[in-house]
């Protein structure tokens, strides 16, 4: 199990600030999740710089898919196809960064045509997981929080794994998201052998606030112990936007 830190909290900062953060804390944190969004949206120059500091400081990367204004399950074929192209481009950059994992968001369902958009969602996930496999990148599909019409609950992922059982992919368990649908323990129980990646942050069980580890109702220490006992050997990424470095250092001190 590798402990790492997400750059989610840096996506609204400048890329220069993000690079300074990675290099400043390179001794403390060797695994970083690069969130391919907003000011950190990847391009050839950014990939070149990230690879240079990866080599200089012996870092490892995982990459989180772009997500803003994108929907792989859209009823609009132009939006759906454009979204797929953007994510495929992101995957190619992840391959150049030698990413240890690519975290993929599912699509969002239309309230009037949920079955049709669910079909598009599974078709798009099939295409993207296959695309990543051809690149040689492992993929993990993330559970989203309450309030979205998409893959949020255990039964949603049971259906996904059943529908796409012929594909090699895992669950990116977002602990905070699972807590908002009151199924955190159930996710840990049902998908012991399917969890390939983990996002760790805290909240009050109602809003997806990405708090620091100690700000909320999640017994995160017990969660990590459960993962460890279940044989989890992927990346455990702190995705807090409040006190992210403090949360990471606390987690690393105990479990790193």
N, C-alpha and C positions, 0 to 999 in steps of 0.2 A: 504494500500500500504506500503510495507516494502522496505526500501532502503538498498542495500547491495553492496558488492565489490567482483569482480571476482579475482581468483588467477592466471588468465592467465599470468599476468606479472611476476609471480613467478615460472612458469613451467621450466624456464631455470636456476633457482637458486636451491640450495640444499634443500632437504626436511627439514633439520634442520633450514635453513634460513626462509622457509615458516612458520614453526611452531613458530619461534621467532616473525615473523611479526604478526601472528594471536593473539598471547598472548600479544604482546606489544600494539596492538590497540584494544584489546578486549573490553575496556570500550567505545571506540568511535564507533566500528562496531560490531554488534551482528549477522549479517547475512553475510555469506561467501559462494561464489560459488566455490566449489572444482573442478578444471579442471583436469580430470583423464587422464593426458598426460605427456610425457617426465619425468622429475624428480619427478613429483607428482603422477605418475602412482600408483594407489591404490593397496595395498596388505594387508594381515591380520595385519601386524605390524603397518602399517600406519593408518589403520582404527582404531586400538586399541588406538593409540596415539591421533588421531583426536577426538575420542569419549571421551577420558579422559579430553582433554581441553574443549570440548563442555560442559561437565558436570561441570567442574571447573569454567568456565566463562559464563555459560548460553548462549552459542552460538546456532545458527541455521545454517543448511547447505542446499544448493542445490548442485546438482552434474551435471557437464557437461561431456557428453560422450567423450571417446577417439576418435580421428579423424585422426591421422597421418598415412598415408599409408593404410587406411581402406576404403572399399567401399561396402556398403550393396546392391548396384545395379550392381556389377561386372558381366561381362559375364562369367568370370572364376568361376565355382561353388566352387572350393577349396577356393579361396579368399573370395567369398561371405559367405560361411559357416563359415570360420575362423573369419571373421569380426563379424558375428552374435554371435559367441561363446564369443569373447572378450567383446562385448557390454553387453551380458547377464551377464557375470561375473562382469562387472562394475555395472550393475543394482543391483546385489546381495550385493555388497559392499555399494551401495547407500542405500539399505534397512537397512543394519546394522548401517549406519550413521543416520538413520531416516530422510532422505532427504525430504525436503518439495516439491521439484520438480526435475525431471530428464530431462535435455535438450538433445534432440536427433538431430543429423545431418542427413539429407537425403543423399541418394547415388548420385553418379555422373554418367551421361549418356555417352554412347559411341557415338561419332559423326557419325559413320556409321550405328549404329543400335539403334537410340534413343528410338523407340517404345518398343523394346525388353527390354532395360535396364530400361525404365520407368516402365514396368510391374514388373520387379524384384524389383525395388525400392518400389513400393506399396506393393508387397508381403512381403518384408522384414520389412517394417514399420508396417504392420499388425501383423507380428509375434512378433516384439519387443514391440509394444504397448500392445498387449495381455499378453506378458510375464510380463511386468511391472505391469499390472493390477492385475495379479495373485499374485504378490509380495505385492501389496498394495501401489505402488508408482505412483503418478501422472506424466504424460509425456507431454512435450511440444516440438513440432517439429520446428526447427529454419529455418528461411529463410536465404539463403546464398547470398554472394555478386555477383555483375556483373563479368562476365568472366568465370563463371562455367556453365556447362551444367547440371542443376539440378533445384531444387525448389528455384527460386529467385524472381519471380514476383507474383502479386496478382492472376493472372489467374492460375498460377501453384497451388496455395493453394486452390483456389476455386475447382479445379479438385480433389485435394487430399481430401478435406473435403467431396466432393460428393462421391468419390470412397470408402472412409472409414467412411461413415456417421454412421455406426453401432458401431463405436468405440468411447470411451471417451478419447479425447486428445485435446490439445489446441495448439495455435500458440505461439512460442517463438519469439516475434518480436525483431529482431536485428535492431535497429534504424539506425545504420551506414550502414548496408548492404542494407536496403531498400532505403537509400539515394543514393547509387551507381547505382541503377536502376531507379532513379527518380520517385519512387512510395511511398515515405514515407507517404505523406498525404492520398494517396489512401488506403494503408494498414490500417491506423488509422480509416479511414471512413468505409471500407468494413468489417473489422473484430472486431468491437467494442465488440461483445459478444464472440469472439473466442480467444482473446489475454489473455493468462494465465501467461505469464512471459515476461520480457523485458530486453534486453541488451542495455546499453546506452554508446555511445562513439561518437567521431566526426571525420570527414574527409572532403576532398575537393570535394566530389561527384564523384571522378574518381577512387581513390585507397582506398582499405580497410585498412587504416593505424592505426586504433584504437587509434586515438589521444585523448588528454585530452578534456574535455567538451568544452573548450573555443578555441580550435584549429581546426577550420573548418567552414563549411557553414551551419551546422544544427542549427536551433533555438531550442535548447534542452529544454529551459524553456517552450516554447510554446507546445512542444511535451508532456512534463510531465503534464502541465495544461490540455491538451486535454485528456490524459489518465485518469486523476483524474476526469474530467467532465463526462467521459464516464463510470465511475464507476469501473475502474480497481482496483482490490484489491490483486494483486499478488506481486511478488518480482520485484523490479526495481534495476537491477544489473549494476553497473558501470564496463565496460569491457575495459577501457582504459589501454594501456601499457605505455603511456606517462603521467606522473603526476597522477597516479591512486588514490593515497591517497588524494591529493589536490582536485581532481575532486569529489571524494566521499564525502569529508567533506563539499564542497560547496553545493552539491546536498542535503545532509542531513540537512544543516543549513536552506535551503529554504523550502524543502518539507518533511524532515524526521520527 
